[in-house]
Amino acid sequence: MSSRDKLIQKILAGAKNVSFDEAESLLLWLGFKVKVSGSHYVYRKADTDCTISIKRRPQLYPYQISDLREGLIKHGYKEK
C-alpha cells in the first residue's frame, strides 16, 4: 500500500491530524487545480463540482478534514 493510499484511508477513517502539506500533495495528485487567495488555498477539479478550501497552517482544522473526506468520497474512495 502506497503512502497516498495510507493517507486516504487515514482521512476516511476520521483522522484528527492531517497536515496542510499532506492534504495539498494528495489533492494535486488527484488532479485538483489550486487558486491562492491570501492564506486560503481553494482546490477545484474541472470535471466535478468538488471544491475544497483549506487554510495554510501546520494542521488542518476539523471542518477542513471533513471537506477533504467528502471530496475523497465523491471521487469514489471508500473506507476499508
Beta strands, then each sheet from edge to edge (+ up, - down):
strand 1: 33-37
strand 2: 40-44
strand 3: 51-55
sheet 1: 1+ 2- 3+
end
